[in-house]
Amino acid sequence: MTSMRALLLPLSYLFGVGVALRNRFFDIGLLPTEHVDVPVISVGNISAGGVGKTPFVEFLARWFMQQGKKVAIVSRGYKRRGNGTLVVSNGLVQCAEAALAGDEPAQLAAKLKGTVVIVDERRARGANLARNRFKVDVILLDDGFQHRSLKRDLDLVLLPVDEVKKKHRLLPAGNYRESTGALRRCDGVVLTRCESKEHFEQGLATVKTFTDKPVIGTATRVSAVRRAQSHFSVDLNGLKGKKIVAFSGIGDPVSFKRTLHSLKWEVVRFLPYPDHHRYSDSDVETIKKALKQAEGEYLVTTEKDVYRLSDAGGAARELINHASLFFVEIEQAVLVGEELLEGWLKRFLNRHASSLI
């Protein structure tokens, strides 16, 4: 542990006391929980940073749409400009860009035609809008585990498989919003970023030391590589043997870098930026300079970064039209526990069958 993190331990203790009191108040009813007359699934985590929630929410939305259900995604819209209730997509057209909606809601709205996407820091208010105006059948609560003011019918918590063996220190000395004891509230745990069944089993052994909840494992797969300008897909092998300069502004840049290496691409320079980073003209110049200095042939970034760049102005927006800029599109695939997950979702639907008619 660094000396700075050691100095922050007392603050982490106070943070933990505050979190425990808040949860206790919800448990005994001193803090109210609102119920909406639509079944709700929460997808959340106990750590800060990227854990793979967005592709998992997309996976669930597509599953329910295949069952003929009208889906709404309700999110806080982290780091968006403004507050209050905002309809990002009414299911037919996208109504707000990333700066106003937040990166993840804007991305989900663009990809999931037919799905309603709403952002609201008061999730219950957003959920009521989804029910009353859009008559949805199912609500997916994005990043909802700590947002206990809205009742949920299925609570899933995502944990990156490589994180479970690390120290689970609370913020600000560590990276955790809650201790692993909070998993007692969830219905199931999803171990994300598993590279193999053996990798999952290693993580599972650790998870079973602090929870007896059922666990499934998912893997991150590259579904496409696309040109940023046109979103046309290209052959995954088309960039092999080419010198690539990559950049990202996401919660877990290491996972993105690992994805690029899994494609056997030659990454000659990697530029990580903070999560939800808004690219300035200076940043764009740095990226272009890195491409030139490294004698790179292509620029590669994440799907989230492309949506953010598209909504920016000046040089950031112009970067989208750079002929050599590509982005990697990922999806979540269930590696272990597909039957268990389908069982959860089907029981969820059967439990609420009368309200979905």
Secondary structure by P-SEA (a helix, b strand, c coil): ccaaaaaaaaaaaaaaaaaaaaaaaaaaccbbbbbccbbbbbbbbccccccaaaaaaaaaaaaaaaabbbbbbbccccccccccccccccccccccccccccaaaaaaaaccccbbbbbbcaaaaaaaaaaacccccbbbbccccccccccccbbbbbbcccccccccccccccccccccccccccccccccccccaaaaaaaaaaaaaccccbbbbbbbbbcccccccccccccccccccbbbbbbbbcccaaaaaaaaaaacccccbbbbbcccccccaaaaaaaaaaaaaacccbbbbcaaaaaaaaacccaaaaaaacccbbbbbbbbbbcccaaaaaaaaaaaaaaaccccc
